[in-house]
Amino acid sequence: MVKESFKTISKNKKAFHDYFVEESMEAGIELCGTEVKSIRNSQVNLKDAWCSIDEGELLINGMHISPYKHGNIFNQDPMRVRRLLMHKKQIMRLFGLVKQDGYSLIPLSVYLKGSLVKVQVGLCKGKKLYDKRADMAKRAAKRDVERAMKEKNR
């Protein structure tokens, strides 16, 4: 039995701050050779990235992959639109949810699964300002409790 290795390359922390993640799924991504090398060097940014569905294809927009420094003429545009690879049935289900229920498709992380580059895509609903404040208050309270427990155990 072969154990698959996972290595997280980049996480979209802003997505968890701005959205409620209802569901997440794995997708492959269509890349060129120099882009794969840049991703292996952790030269990827998901901060302002989003996904769209166009003519039955799932596309990722706004993902920045820095040009590979030894790539010369083979480097691609860092902000180009890239195709995500999922089954047609899954894409059509997501398309229906995004059009009807006000969901967004947001890339949550990029990771290596064995030798393949994968993207975790989240089906997300936007947070209001008061939701963000409540989350920050919960985190602060949890941090205070952990700090108090640590001081008590000294």
C-alpha positions as CSV (number, residue, x, y, z in Angstrom):
1,M,0.0,0.0,0.0
2,V,1.5,3.3,-1.1
3,K,1.1,6.3,1.2
4,E,0.4,9.5,-0.7
5,S,2.2,12.6,0.5
6,F,0.6,16.0,0.9
7,K,2.5,19.3,0.9
8,T,0.5,22.5,1.3
9,I,2.0,25.2,-0.9
10,S,-0.3,28.1,-0.3
11,K,-3.5,28.8,1.8
12,N,-6.0,31.6,1.1
13,K,-6.4,32.9,4.7
14,K,-8.5,35.9,3.4
15,A,-11.2,33.4,2.1
16,F,-11.8,32.1,5.7
17,H,-12.0,35.7,6.9
18,D,-14.4,36.9,4.2
19,Y,-16.6,33.8,3.6
20,F,-18.4,31.0,5.3
21,V,-17.1,27.8,3.7
22,E,-20.1,25.5,3.2
23,E,-18.3,22.7,1.2
24,S,-14.9,22.1,-0.3
25,M,-13.7,19.8,-3.0
26,E,-10.5,18.9,-4.8
27,A,-9.7,19.9,-8.4
28,G,-6.7,19.4,-10.6
29,I,-5.2,22.4,-12.4
30,E,-3.9,22.8,-16.0
31,L,-0.4,24.3,-15.8
32,C,2.7,24.7,-18.0
33,G,6.1,23.3,-17.0
34,T,7.6,26.5,-15.6
35,E,4.4,27.2,-13.6
36,V,4.8,23.8,-11.8
37,K,8.4,24.6,-10.9
38,S,7.3,28.0,-9.5
39,I,4.6,26.3,-7.5
40,R,7.0,23.8,-6.1
41,N,9.1,26.8,-5.0
42,S,6.0,28.2,-3.2
43,Q,5.8,31.1,-5.6
44,V,2.0,31.3,-5.7
45,N,-0.5,33.8,-4.3
46,L,-4.3,33.1,-3.8
47,K,-5.2,36.2,-2.0
48,D,-7.5,37.8,-4.6
49,A,-8.3,34.6,-6.6
50,W,-11.8,33.4,-7.5
51,C,-13.3,30.7,-9.7
52,S,-15.9,31.1,-12.5
53,I,-17.7,28.7,-14.7
54,D,-17.7,29.5,-18.4
55,E,-19.1,27.3,-21.1
56,G,-19.0,24.2,-18.8
57,E,-15.4,24.8,-17.8
58,L,-14.3,25.7,-14.3
59,L,-11.7,28.5,-14.4
60,I,-9.5,30.1,-11.8
61,N,-9.0,33.9,-12.1
62,G,-6.6,36.2,-10.2
63,M,-4.2,33.5,-9.0
64,H,-0.6,34.8,-9.3
65,I,2.1,32.3,-10.1
66,S,5.5,34.1,-10.2
67,P,7.6,33.5,-13.3
68,Y,10.2,30.8,-12.9
69,K,13.5,32.6,-12.7
70,H,15.3,30.1,-15.0
71,G,12.4,29.8,-17.4
72,N,13.4,32.5,-20.0
73,I,11.0,32.4,-23.0
74,F,8.9,29.5,-21.6
75,N,7.4,31.6,-18.8
76,Q,3.7,32.3,-19.0
77,D,1.7,35.4,-17.9
78,P,1.6,35.2,-14.0
79,M,-2.1,36.3,-13.9
80,R,-3.5,34.2,-16.8
81,V,-6.8,32.4,-16.4
82,R,-6.2,28.7,-15.7
83,R,-8.6,25.8,-16.2
84,L,-9.5,23.6,-13.2
85,L,-10.1,19.9,-13.8
86,M,-13.3,18.4,-12.4
87,H,-16.0,16.0,-13.6
88,K,-18.6,17.7,-15.7
89,K,-21.4,16.5,-13.3
90,Q,-19.6,18.3,-10.4
91,I,-19.2,21.5,-12.4
92,M,-22.8,21.6,-13.4
93,R,-23.9,21.0,-9.8
94,L,-21.7,23.9,-8.7
95,F,-23.0,26.1,-11.5
96,G,-26.6,25.6,-10.3
97,L,-25.7,26.5,-6.7
98,V,-23.7,29.6,-7.7
99,K,-26.5,30.9,-10.0
100,Q,-29.4,30.2,-7.6
101,D,-28.3,30.5,-4.0
102,G,-25.8,33.3,-4.0
103,Y,-22.7,31.2,-3.4
104,S,-19.2,31.9,-4.6
105,L,-16.4,29.6,-5.7
106,I,-13.2,30.5,-3.9
107,P,-9.8,28.6,-4.1
108,L,-8.9,27.8,-0.5
109,S,-5.4,26.2,-1.0
110,V,-2.9,24.8,-3.4
111,Y,-1.1,21.7,-2.5
112,L,1.0,18.8,-3.9
113,K,-0.7,15.4,-3.8
114,G,2.1,13.0,-4.7
115,S,3.6,14.7,-7.8
116,L,0.3,16.4,-8.9
117,V,-0.7,20.0,-8.1
118,K,-4.2,20.2,-6.7
119,V,-6.4,23.1,-5.7
120,Q,-9.0,23.0,-2.9
121,V,-12.1,24.9,-4.1
122,G,-14.7,26.0,-1.5
123,L,-18.3,26.7,-2.1
124,C,-18.6,29.9,0.0
125,K,-21.2,32.4,1.2
126,G,-20.1,35.9,2.0
127,K,-19.8,37.1,5.6
128,K,-21.3,40.4,6.8
129,L,-19.3,42.8,8.9
130,Y,-20.9,41.7,12.1
131,D,-20.1,38.0,11.4
132,K,-16.4,39.0,11.0
133,R,-16.5,40.8,14.3
134,A,-18.1,37.9,16.0
135,D,-15.4,35.5,14.7
136,M,-12.7,37.9,15.9
137,A,-14.3,38.0,19.3
138,K,-14.5,34.2,19.5
139,R,-10.8,33.9,18.6
140,A,-9.8,36.5,21.1
141,A,-11.8,34.7,23.9
142,K,-10.3,31.3,23.0
143,R,-6.8,32.8,23.0
144,D,-7.5,34.4,26.5
145,V,-8.7,31.1,27.9
146,E,-5.7,29.2,26.5
147,R,-3.4,31.8,28.0
148,A,-5.1,31.6,31.4
149,M,-4.9,27.8,31.4
150,K,-1.2,27.9,30.5
151,E,-0.5,30.4,33.3
152,K,-2.5,28.2,35.7
153,N,-0.4,25.1,34.9
154,R,2.9,26.9,35.7
